[in-house]
Amino acid sequence: MRAHSSQFETGCPRPLARLWLTVALSLFVLPVFVADALAHNVTEGDKGYIQEIVGPHLVPFMYLGAKHMVTGYDHLLFLLGVIFFLYRPKHIAVYVSLFALGHSITMISGVYFGWQFNAYLIDAIIGLSVVYKALDNIGAFQRWFGFQPDTKLATLMFGLFHGFGLATKILDYDIAPYGLLPNLLAFNVGVELGQIAALGLMLITMGFWRRTGSFTRHAYTANVAVMTAGFTLIGYQLTGYVVA
């Protein structure tokens, strides 16, 4: 799964300089979006509806799960990084399944047992997962540090943190205890359906792009852009943590 890293060995000089440029760009654009870091809540309409209902409501929770995934840019960025250089369906299935397993375990258990974590710090780690995957895609660990992390294990571990991020959102709903487990399972099903829909769109788009010569020319730049987004997400959440 590391064959892709060699294409960046000769075509991208001064990768460390580019990394510092990425960090600088993240810090430059951060103040524009500080307000988003402070708005760490579910939508008021969804929150009000969930707080009013009691008992199992499978369809609404499936809808909320799907909505959260398809609008969760942090999750989608990590998923994009995961599948960026995956071509075979079996490899895509393995990595996406590991990610889904990780966030399903911690999402369900985190809400069911009421595990409380600081949402800003969890989301900062999710931003870090985006940075990690972009660095992995450009072969940075091998070239700069002389080692290669286990990509499957990293996908599973970051999936666990993404699940804690989902759990913090659900705990904001203050769900009634009656019907909690079926509602959580329905929410998780919705998350997976949303993930499948987003994944399908990504794979179709990547499939067309890979058929063009621009993919090889711009794959490195695309991953630097993903890394920039990851650094920016980290900045958002750490800013929110400090301010809050």
DRENLO-213044 format. One record per residue: residue in one letter; x, y, z of N, C-alpha, C in turn. Coordinates in steps of 0.2 Angstrom, whole numbers, padded with zeros to 4 digits, always signed. Each point is the difference from the previous one (the first is absolute). Example, Ala and Ser with C-alpha at 12.3 -4.5 7.8 and 13.67 -1.06 7.14 Angstrom:
// residues 2
A+0066-0028+0039-0004+0006+0000+0004+0006+0000S-0002+0005-0004+0004+0006+0001-0004+0005+0003
END
This chain:
// residues 244
M+0004-0006+0000-0004+0006+0000+0004+0006+0000R+0007+0000+0000+0004+0005+0000+0003+0002-0007A-0002-0003-0005+0003+0001-0006-0001+0007-0003H-0005+0003+0002-0002+0007-0002+0006+0005+0002S+0003-0001+0006+0004+0005+0002+0006+0002-0004S+0002-0005-0004+0006+0001-0004-0001+0005-0006Q-0006+0001-0002-0001+0005-0005+0001+0007+0002F+0001+0001+0007+0001+0007+0002+0008+0001+0002E+0004-0005-0001+0007+0000+0002+0004+0005-0004T-0002+0001-0007+0004+0004-0004-0003+0006-0002G-0007+0000+0000-0004+0005-0003-0002+0006+0004C+0002-0001+0007-0002+0005+0004+0006+0002+0005P+0004+0005-0003+0006+0002+0004-0002+0004+0006R+0004+0000+0005-0001+0004+0006-0006-0001+0004P-0002-0007+0001-0006-0001+0003-0001+0003+0007L+0006+0001+0004-0001+0003+0006-0002+0007+0000A+0003+0004-0005-0002+0007-0001-0008+0000-0002R-0002-0005-0003-0007+0000-0002-0004-0001+0006L+0002-0004+0005-0004-0001+0006+0000+0006+0004W+0006+0004+0001+0000+0006+0003-0005+0005-0003L+0000+0000-0006-0005+0004-0004-0007-0001+0002T-0001-0007+0000-0007-0002+0002-0002+0002+0007V+0005+0000+0005-0002+0002+0007-0001+0007+0000A+0004+0004-0004-0001+0007+0000-0006+0002-0003L-0002-0003-0006-0007+0001-0003-0005-0001+0005S+0000-0005+0004-0005-0002+0005-0001+0005+0005L+0006+0003+0003+0000+0005+0005-0003+0007-0003F+0001+0001-0007-0002+0006-0003-0008+0000-0001V-0002-0006-0002-0008+0000-0001-0004-0001+0007L+0004-0002+0005-0004-0002+0006-0004+0005+0003P+0002+0007+0001-0004+0005+0003-0007+0001-0004V+0000-0002-0007-0006+0001-0003-0005-0004+0002F+0002-0006+0003-0005-0005+0001-0001-0002+0008V+0003+0005+0004+0000-0001+0007-0007-0001+0003A-0005+0003-0003-0007+0000+0002-0003-0007+0000D+0003-0004-0006-0003-0007+0000+0003-0004+0005A+0006+0001+0003+0002-0004+0005-0004+0001+0007L-0003+0005+0000-0004+0001+0006-0007-0002+0000A-0002-0002-0006-0007-0002-0001+0000-0008+0000H+0002-0003+0005+0001-0007+0000-0007-0003+0003N-0005+0000-0004-0006-0002+0002-0004-0003-0006V-0005-0005+0001-0004-0002-0005-0005+0006-0001T-0004-0001-0006-0004+0005-0002-0006+0000+0005E-0002+0006+0001-0005+0001+0005-0007-0003-0001G-0002-0001-0007-0006-0003-0002+0001-0008+0002D+0005-0003-0002+0001-0007+0001+0000-0001+0008K+0004+0004+0004+0001-0001+0007-0007+0001+0003G-0004+0005-0002-0007+0001+0003-0004-0006-0001Y+0000-0003-0006-0004-0005-0002+0002-0007+0004I+0006-0001+0001+0002-0006+0003-0001+0000+0008Q+0000+0006+0002-0001+0001+0008-0007-0001+0001E-0005+0001-0005-0007+0000+0002-0003-0007-0001I+0004-0005-0004-0003-0006-0001+0003-0005+0005V-0004-0006+0002+0002-0005+0004-0002-0006-0003G+0005-0005+0001-0001-0007-0002+0003-0001-0007P+0000-0006-0003+0003-0001-0006-0003+0004-0006H+0005+0003-0003-0002+0004-0007+0005-0001-0005L+0000-0006-0003+0005-0003-0004+0001+0005-0006V-0005+0001-0004+0001+0004-0006+0003+0007+0001P-0002+0004+0005+0003+0006+0001+0007+0000+0002F+0002-0005+0004+0007-0001+0002+0004-0002-0006M-0003-0004-0004+0004-0002-0006+0001+0006-0004Y-0005+0004-0001+0001+0006-0004+0006+0005+0003L-0001+0001+0007+0005+0004+0003+0007-0003-0001G+0001-0007+0001+0007-0003-0001+0002+0002-0007A-0004-0001-0005+0002+0001-0007+0002+0007-0001K-0004+0004+0003+0001+0008-0001+0006+0002+0003H+0002-0003+0006+0006+0002+0003+0006-0002-0004M+0000-0006-0003+0005-0003-0004+0001+0004-0006V-0005+0001-0004+0001+0004-0007+0002+0007+0001T-0002+0003+0006+0002+0007+0001+0006+0001+0005G+0003-0006+0002+0006+0000+0004+0006+0000-0004Y+0002+0007-0001+0006+0000-0004+0006-0003+0002D+0001+0000+0007+0006-0003+0003+0000-0008-0001H-0005-0003+0000-0001-0007-0001+0001-0001-0008L-0003+0004-0004+0001-0001-0007+0007+0001-0002L+0004+0005+0003+0007+0001-0002+0004-0006+0001F-0001-0003+0006+0004-0006+0002-0002-0005-0005L-0006-0001-0001-0002-0006-0005+0003+0001-0007L+0000+0007-0002+0003+0001-0006+0008-0002+0000G+0003+0002+0005+0007-0002+0001+0001-0008+0000V-0005-0003+0003+0001-0007+0001+0000-0004-0007I-0005+0003-0005-0001-0004-0006+0004+0004-0006F+0004+0005+0002+0003+0004-0006+0004-0005-0004F+0004-0004+0002+0004-0005-0004-0002-0007+0001L-0006-0001+0001-0003-0007+0000-0004-0001-0006Y+0002-0005-0004-0003-0002-0006-0004-0006+0000R+0002-0005+0003-0003-0006+0000-0006+0000+0005P-0006-0003-0002-0006+0000+0005+0001-0003+0006K+0004-0006+0000+0001-0003+0007+0004+0004+0004H+0005+0004-0002+0004+0004+0004-0004+0006+0003I-0004+0003-0004-0005+0005+0002-0005-0003+0005A-0002-0006-0001-0005-0003+0005+0004-0001+0007V+0006-0002+0000+0004-0002+0006+0000+0007+0004Y+0003+0005-0003+0001+0006+0003-0006+0004+0003V-0005+0000-0005-0006+0003+0002-0004-0004+0006S+0001-0006+0000-0003-0004+0005+0004+0001+0007L+0006+0000+0000+0004+0002+0006-0002+0007+0003F-0001+0005-0005-0002+0006+0002-0007+0000+0003A-0005-0004-0003-0006+0000+0002-0001-0004+0007L+0004-0005+0001+0000-0004+0006+0003+0004+0006G+0005+0004-0002+0003+0004+0006-0006+0005+0002H-0003+0004-0005-0004+0005+0003-0007-0002+0002S-0002-0007-0002-0006-0003+0003+0001-0002+0007I+0006-0003+0001+0001-0002+0007+0000+0006+0005T+0004+0005-0001+0000+0006+0005-0006+0004+0000M-0003+0001-0006-0007+0004+0000-0005-0003+0004I-0001-0007-0001-0006-0003+0004+0002-0001+0007S+0006-0002+0002+0002-0001+0007+0001+0007+0003G+0002+0005-0003+0001+0006+0003-0006+0004+0002V-0005-0001-0004-0007+0003+0001-0003-0005+0006Y+0000-0006-0001-0004-0005+0004+0003+0001+0007F+0006+0000+0001+0003+0000+0007+0001+0008+0002G-0001+0005-0004+0000+0006+0002+0007+0003+0001W+0005-0003-0004+0007+0003+0000+0000+0007-0002Q+0003+0004+0004+0000+0007-0001+0008+0002-0002F+0000+0003-0006+0007+0002-0002-0001+0008-0002N+0006+0003+0000+0000+0007-0003-0001+0000-0007A-0006+0003-0003-0001-0001-0007+0005+0004-0004Y+0003+0005+0002+0005+0004-0003+0006-0004-0001L+0003-0004+0005+0006-0004+0000-0001-0006-0005I-0006-0003+0001-0002-0006-0005+0000+0002-0007D-0003+0006-0001+0000+0002-0007+0007+0003-0003A+0004+0002+0005+0007+0002-0002+0004-0007-0002I-0002-0005+0004+0004-0007-0002-0003-0002-0007I-0006+0001-0001-0003-0002-0007+0003+0004-0005G+0001+0007+0001+0004+0004-0005+0007-0003-0001L+0003-0002+0006+0007-0004-0001+0000-0006-0004S-0006-0004+0000+0000-0005-0004+0000+0001-0007V-0003+0006-0002+0000+0002-0007+0007+0002-0002V+0004+0003+0004+0007+0002-0001+0004-0006-0001Y-0001-0005+0005+0004-0006-0001-0002-0004-0006K-0006+0000-0003-0001-0004-0006+0003+0004-0006A+0000+0006+0000+0003+0004-0005+0007-0001+0000L+0004+0000+0005+0007-0001+0001+0001-0007-0002D-0004-0005+0001+0001-0007-0002+0000-0001-0007N-0005+0004-0003-0001-0001-0007+0006+0003-0004I+0003+0005+0002+0006+0003-0003+0006-0004+0002G+0000-0005+0004+0006-0004+0001+0004+0004+0005A-0002+0004+0004+0004+0005+0005+0003-0004+0005F-0003-0005+0003+0003-0004+0006+0006-0004-0003Q+0000-0003-0006+0005-0004-0002+0006+0005-0002R-0001+0005-0003+0005+0005-0002+0003+0004+0005W-0004+0002+0004+0002+0005+0005+0003-0003+0007F-0004-0006+0002+0001-0003+0006+0003-0007+0000G+0000-0003-0006+0003-0006-0001-0004-0006+0003F-0007+0001+0001-0004-0005+0002-0007+0001-0003Q-0004-0006+0000-0006+0000-0003-0006-0002+0005P-0004+0004+0002-0005-0003+0005-0005-0005-0003D-0002-0004+0004-0005-0005-0002-0006+0003-0002T-0002+0001-0007-0005+0004-0002-0007-0003+0002K-0001-0007+0000-0006-0003+0002-0001+0002+0008L+0005-0001+0004-0001+0001+0007-0002+0008+0001A+0004+0004-0004-0001+0007+0001-0008+0002-0002T-0002-0003-0005-0007+0001-0003-0005-0002+0006L+0001-0006+0003-0004-0002+0005+0000+0005+0006M+0006+0002+0002+0001+0004+0006-0003+0007-0001F+0001+0003-0006-0003+0006-0001-0008-0001-0001G-0002-0005-0002-0007-0002+0000-0003+0000+0007L+0004-0002+0005-0003+0000+0007-0001+0008+0002F+0005+0004-0002-0001+0007+0002-0005+0003-0004H-0001-0002-0006-0006+0003-0004-0006-0002+0004G-0001-0006+0002-0006-0002+0004-0001+0004+0006F+0005+0001+0004+0000+0005+0006-0003+0007-0003G+0002+0002-0005-0002+0006-0003-0008+0000-0001L-0002-0006-0003-0007-0001-0001-0004+0000+0006A+0003-0003+0005-0003-0001+0007-0001+0007+0003T+0005+0004+0000-0001+0007+0003-0006+0003-0003K-0001+0000-0007-0005+0003-0003-0007-0003+0002I+0000-0007+0001-0007-0003+0002-0001+0002+0007L+0005+0000+0004-0002+0002+0007-0002+0007+0001D+0001+0004-0005-0003+0007+0000-0007+0000-0001Y-0003-0006-0003-0007+0000-0001-0004-0001+0006D+0004-0003+0005-0003-0001+0007-0006-0005-0001I+0001-0006-0004-0005-0005-0001-0003-0003+0006A-0006-0001-0001-0004-0004+0006+0003-0007+0000P+0001-0002+0007+0002-0007+0001-0004-0006-0003Y-0007+0002+0000-0004-0006-0003+0001+0000-0008G+0001-0006-0002+0002-0001-0007+0007+0002-0002L+0004+0002+0004+0007+0002-0001+0004-0004-0005L+0000-0007+0002+0004-0005-0004-0003+0000-0007P-0006-0002-0001-0002+0000-0007+0001+0006-0004N-0001+0006+0003+0001+0006-0003+0007+0001-0002L+0005-0002+0004+0007+0001-0001+0002-0005-0006L-0003-0006+0000+0001-0005-0006-0002+0003-0006A-0006+0004+0000-0003+0003-0006+0004+0005-0002F+0003+0004+0005+0004+0006-0002+0007-0003-0004N+0002-0005+0003+0006-0003-0003-0001-0003-0007V-0006-0003-0001-0002-0002-0006+0000+0006-0005G-0003+0005+0002+0000+0006-0004+0007+0003-0002V+0004+0000+0005+0007+0002-0001+0003-0005-0006E-0001-0006+0001+0003-0005-0005-0003+0002-0007L-0006+0001+0000-0004+0001-0007+0003+0007-0003G+0001+0005+0005+0003+0006-0003+0007-0001-0002Q+0004-0004+0004+0007-0001-0002+0000-0004-0007I-0005-0005-0001+0000-0003-0007-0001+0005-0005A-0005+0004+0001-0002+0005-0005+0006+0005-0002A+0003+0002+0005+0006+0005-0001+0005-0004-0003L+0002-0006+0002+0005-0004-0003-0001-0001-0007G-0007-0002-0002-0001-0001-0007+0001+0006-0004L-0002+0006+0002+0002+0006-0003+0007+0001-0001M+0004-0001+0005+0007+0001+0000+0003-0005-0005L-0002-0006+0000+0003-0005-0004-0001+0002-0008I-0006+0002-0001-0002+0002-0007+0004+0006-0002T+0001+0005+0004+0004+0005-0002+0007-0001-0001M+0003-0004+0005+0007-0002+0000+0001-0005-0006G-0005-0004-0002+0001-0004-0006+0001+0004-0006F-0004+0005-0001+0000+0005-0006+0007+0003+0000W+0002+0003+0006+0006+0003+0001+0006-0004-0002R+0000-0006+0003+0006-0004-0001+0001-0002-0008R-0005+0001-0004+0001-0002-0007+0003+0006-0004T+0001+0005+0004+0003+0006-0004+0007+0001+0003G+0004+0003-0005+0007+0001+0002+0001+0005+0006S-0005+0004+0002+0001+0005+0005+0000-0004+0007F-0002-0006+0001+0000-0003+0006+0007-0001+0002T+0005-0003-0004+0007+0000+0002+0003+0006+0002R-0002+0005-0004+0003+0007+0000-0002+0003+0007H-0006-0001+0002-0003+0004+0005-0002-0004+0006A+0002-0006+0001-0002-0004+0005+0003+0002+0007Y+0007+0002-0001+0004+0003+0006-0004+0006+0002T-0001+0005-0005-0003+0006+0002-0007-0001+0004A-0004-0005-0003-0006-0001+0003+0000-0002+0008N+0006-0005+0001+0001-0002+0007+0002+0006+0004V+0004+0004-0003+0002+0006+0004-0006+0004+0002A-0005+0001-0005-0006+0004+0002-0004-0004+0005V+0000-0007+0000-0003-0003+0006+0003+0001+0006M+0007+0000+0000+0004+0001+0006-0001+0007+0003T-0001+0005-0005-0001+0007+0002-0007+0000+0004A-0005-0004-0003-0007+0000+0003+0001-0003+0007G+0004-0005+0001+0001-0004+0006+0003+0005+0006F+0005+0003-0002+0004+0005+0004-0005+0006+0002T-0004+0002-0005-0005+0005+0002-0006-0002+0005L-0002-0007-0001-0005-0003+0005+0003+0000+0007I+0007-0002+0000+0003+0000+0007+0000+0007+0003G+0002+0005-0004+0000+0007+0002-0007+0002+0002Y-0005-0002-0003-0007+0002+0002-0001-0002+0007Q+0001-0007+0000-0003-0003+0007+0005+0002+0006L+0006+0001-0001+0005+0002+0005-0002+0007+0002T-0002+0004-0005-0002+0007+0002-0006+0000+0004G-0005-0004-0002-0006-0001+0003+0001-0002+0007Y+0005-0005+0001+0001-0003+0007+0003+0006+0004V+0004+0004-0002+0003+0005+0004-0005+0005+0002V-0004+0002-0005-0005+0006+0001-0005-0003+0005A-0002-0006-0001-0006-0003+0004+0003-0001+0007
END
